[in-house]
Amino acid sequence: MNIAKKLYQQPDSVGLVTAHTFTFGKPPDEMLLQCGKKIGPITIEYETYGVLAPEKR
């Protein structure tokens, strides 16, 4: 059994953790601010925990 699977099965584990990134506002579609300036691209990094239940997929 590999170490990742062992850790996943521990009672205090949050389960499977997966890192993701999402980028938006790439030229020519930058985010327009109220002041009229544009910003972008914007990259958001986040993690998901566990596995989605079959009825939620």
DABEL-V395781 format. One record per pair of residues at least 12 apart in sequence whose ideal C-beta (glycine too) atoms are under 6 Angstrom apart, sorted by the first residue. I is the first residue (numbers start at 1). GAP is how many residues later the second one is. D is the distance in whole Angstrom. If there is no record, write none. Layout:
i->I gap->GAP d->D
i->I gap->GAP d->D
This chain:
i->14 gap->35 d->5
i->15 gap->34 d->6
i->15 gap->35 d->4
i->16 gap->34 d->6
i->17 gap->30 d->6
i->17 gap->32 d->6
i->18 gap->30 d->5
i->19 gap->28 d->5
i->20 gap->26 d->6
i->21 gap->22 d->6
i->21 gap->24 d->5
i->22 gap->22 d->5
i->23 gap->18 d->5
i->23 gap->20 d->4
i->24 gap->18 d->6
i->25 gap->15 d->3
i->25 gap->16 d->5
i->25 gap->17 d->5
i->26 gap->15 d->5
